[in-house]
Amino acid sequence: KPYGTLAQMMRGIPFPNSNIIFDTQSTDPAAAQKPPEAGAPPSQTFAGVYGGWQAVENAAIALQETGNLLLVPGRMCENGRPAPVDQEDFKKWAQGLVDAGAAAYKAAQSKNMDQMVEVSGTVADACAACHEKYRDKEDLKMRCIP
């Protein structure tokens, strides 16, 4: 059973977690040592209890899990329309997010920032594939319409 709209779920799970992955392009998770402050940028996450590279690994897992959550039947879009979970391209792109998360997890395990730079593009591409068709519309009422 879905508890939030597609937009709420996306803003709550993949958006902040992809930002953690993107932040590794310029911030070494192992180097961040100060405790996070309220309203701190994603790089401050690296200093938390589950910080450093573990935070990056967890973010990658969250992206993989999001692929499953995208396909929960009954989820609605923010505009009140059903999420296009029955569309083949939507299913394909949800799997693309799973695959991007798996690649990000592998890169995070390597603790290699060059690999994180490379995989950040993979994550961005996975998001963009679906966004271009279902989200990026000037008329918000038209979102989620194939």
N, C-alpha and C positions, 0 to 999 in steps of 0.2 A: 504494500500500500504506500503510495507516495504521500508525503506530509507537506511538501512545499511545492511551489510552482517550479517549472524548469529554470526560470531566471533566479529564483531564490536558491535553488540547489547549486546552480552554476556559480553564483556569487559567493556561496558559502564554502564550497569544496574546491573545485578546480581553479577558480580565479586566484585565491590566496596561495594555493599550493603551486600553481604554475609560476607565480611571482617568485617563490622561493627558488625554484629551478632557474628562472631567468636571472636572478640576483647572483647566482654562482658564476656568471660571465665576468663579473668584476670584483666579487667579494669571496675570499677564501673562507669557507665555513669553519675550517680548523683554526683560523686566526681570530675570529670574533670571540672575545672573552668577557665583555661587559654584560651584566644582566640587562634584559630588555626593559626599556622604559615605555610608559603608556604612549600609544600612538607612534611607536617606533617603526621605521621601515622594515621590510621583510628580512633584511640582513641581521637585524637584532634578534630574530628568531634563532639564529645559529648559536646564541649564547644561553638559550633556555635549558630546562632540565633534559629534554631530549634534543639537544642542539647539535651543533657541528654537522658533520656529514650524516649523522643519523636523521637530522631534520630533513635533509635533502632526500634521503632514502624514503622517509615517511611521506614526503610530498609526492614522490614518484608513485608510491603505492596508492595514495589518494587519487591520483589521476587514473590509475588502472581501475580502481573501484568505481570511479565516476562512469566509466564505460558501461558498467552493469546498471548503475542508477539511471542512466539516460534511457534505458529500455524498459523501465518499470511501467507496466500498463496503467493507464488512468492518470498519468501525470499531465497537468495542464500547463499551458504557456501563460505568461503574465497577462496576456490580452484575453484570456478566457477560452482560447482555442485548445483543443487537445494537442499535446506534443506529438510530432510525427513518428511515433515509435514503430509504426507499421510500414514505413517507407524503407525500401531496400538501401537507398543511399544513406539514410540516417543510421541504419544498422551498421553499414560499412564504416561510416565515419566514427561511430561509437567504438567499433573495434579498432579503428585507427588511433583513437585516444588510448585504448588499452595497450596497444603496441608501442606508442610513444612513451607511455608511462613505464613500460618494461625496459625500453632503451634508456630512459632517464635513470631507472633504478640501477641498471648495470653500470652506467657512467658514474653514478654517485658512489657505488661500491668501489670503483677504481680510485676515487678521491683525486681525480685528475681534472683540473679546471679546463684544460683544452678540450677534453671529451665533453664537459658540461656545455661549453660554448657550442660545440657541434650539435649536441642533442637538444639544445634550446631551440634551434631551428626546426627540428623534428616535432617538438611539442607545439611550437607556433603554427606550423603547417597543419598539424592534426586539428587544431582549434579552428583555423581559418577555413578549412574545407567545409565544415558544417555551417559556420557563421555566414559565409558568403551566400549560401542559399536560404537559410532559415532565419538568421538573425539580422543581418545588415540590410535593413529596409528602412527607407525614410519614413514611411507610414507604419508606425508601431502596430497598428491593427493587422498588418499583413505578415507579421512574424509567424513562424511555424507553419506557413502555408507553402506546400511544395510548388 
